[in-house]
Amino acid sequence: MEESDCKVKIFSDDEVNHFRIINLLYRIAPSAVRVKFDKELHPNVLENTLKTNRCKIMEPLRKKKVINQTQWNLLYPKTGVVSSTTFDLTLMICLLRNLASIPVEDILPHASDTSEAADLSRLKNYRNHFAHDGYSLTDADFELYWTDICQAIQRLGGPKFERECSDLKLFKLTEINKEILIQFINSEKAASTPDVLQRKSKLSCIYKSFE
């Protein structure tokens, strides 16, 4: 895509809806999950817990590629102190599942289940779905997903996240955080397919608006 192409409207309304959900899951959801994470695996005991469970639990997860090398380096840094502030949503939920024995599921829970385990399962599954499947959302579907995700975020993180979710919903597309776009671009695995290449070109246009 040429630079001049970036000056035209490159996103449909349905694509904008999809990006708003991605922004919510990458920008707000991790902070809410971190509130729960730090209660279960307090910063004062996190490093010791990881060391204690390295051979029995963590190494097998690494071998199964449940935890990738980048995440592993955050868990066991060669220098510095391990901190949940460097963990993404996927890693924190993985650790809660395996070290805090919280029954996080690989499928969406029933709408009536508002337990912490169910909300973690919601965020995990929504994150995986929207990062890899589909590129657009109708306005009706957007409102349903936004409400469900925000309610899970607020139950896990507390009332303060209601305002954060509301503020984020009003953001213009060009105000999406640069790092969120980078994460999402990197999550697109099938870079050789035409639809993904077009997608990455569109993302690059938005990225350039920050430079």
C-alpha positions, 0 to 999 in steps of 0.5 A, spaced: 500 500 500 502 506 497 503 512 502 498 516 498 493 510 500 493 511 507 490 518 506 483 515 504 478 511 508 481 505 509 477 502 514 469 500 514 465 501 520 465 494 522 472 493 521 473 499 526 468 495 531 473 490 531 479 494 532 475 497 538 474 490 541 482 488 540 484 495 543 479 493 549 482 486 550 490 488 549 489 495 553 484 494 559 483 487 560 490 485 562 490 491 567 484 488 570 487 481 570 493 483 574 489 485 579 486 478 580 493 475 579 497 480 584 492 477 589 493 470 588 500 470 586 503 476 590 509 480 588 512 478 594 512 471 593 511 471 585 519 469 584 519 464 589 513 461 586 516 460 579 522 457 582 519 452 586 514 450 580 519 451 575 521 443 574 514 440 575 510 445 572 513 451 568 518 446 564 512 442 561 508 448 559 514 451 555 516 444 552 508 444 550 509 451 547 504 453 552 509 458 554 513 461 549 520 463 549 519 471 550 514 469 556 519 465 559 524 470 559 520 474 563 518 469 568 526 467 569 530 473 567 537 473 567 537 480 571 532 484 575 526 482 578 520 478 575 514 482 575 507 481 573 507 488 570 511 485 564 506 480 563 501 480 558 493 477 559 495 470 556 501 469 560 497 471 567 491 467 565 496 461 564 499 462 571 493 463 574 490 456 571 497 452 573 499 455 579 493 458 583 489 452 580 483 457 578 479 452 573 480 457 567 476 453 561 478 453 553 471 455 551 466 461 553 462 460 560 455 460 560 452 467 560 450 466 567 456 464 570 460 470 573 465 467 577 472 469 577 474 463 573 469 464 568 471 471 567 478 469 566 475 464 561 471 469 557 477 474 557 482 468 554 477 466 549 475 473 547 482 475 546 484 468 542 478 469 538 479 476 536 486 476 535 485 470 530 478 470 527 474 475 523 476 482 521 469 485 522 463 486 527 456 489 526 454 494 530 449 489 534 455 484 535 460 489 537 455 492 543 454 485 545 461 483 545 463 490 548 458 489 554 460 482 556 468 483 556 467 490 560 463 487 565 468 481 566 473 486 566 470 490 572 468 484 576 475 482 576 479 489 576 474 493 580 469 499 579 475 503 577 475 500 570 468 502 568 470 509 567 476 506 563 472 502 559 467 508 557 473 512 555 476 507 551 469 506 547 469 513 545 476 513 542 477 515 535 481 510 531 487 514 530 488 514 538 489 507 538 495 506 542 501 504 538 503 498 542 497 495 541 497 495 534 504 492 534 502 487 538 496 485 534 500 486 527 505 481 530 499 476 532 497 475 525 501 469 523 499 467 516 502 473 513 502 470 506 495 470 505 492 476 501 487 478 506 492 478 512 497 482 507 491 487 506 490 487 513 497 489 515 498 494 510 492 498 513 495 497 520 501 500 517 497 506 515 494 507 522 501 506 525 504 511 521 499 516 523 503 516 530 510 518 527 
